[in-house]
Amino acid sequence: MADPLNNLETLPDTTLVGVRTVAAMLGCSPNTVWRSSKAGNIPAPIHIATRTVRWNLGELRAFISGGAS
């Protein structure tokens, strides 16, 4: 499996990333990402299709650096 953080810093803020990448960015499991998202502790995901959910990379970067979610 490819490293989900490979070249992440070169991607624009408008990039949409999956749960495995979010988990790698936050240092937790995908299940923890889902729980945190449901609890409102991390930026909300974007539902782009049935059973397809992604997070905005720019929002995640701002969240990680201490900005607004």
Secondary structure, 3 states (H helix, E strand, C coil): CCCCCCCHHHCCCCCEECHHHHHHHHCCCHHHHHHHHHHCCCCCCEEEECCEEEEEHHHHHHHHCCCCC
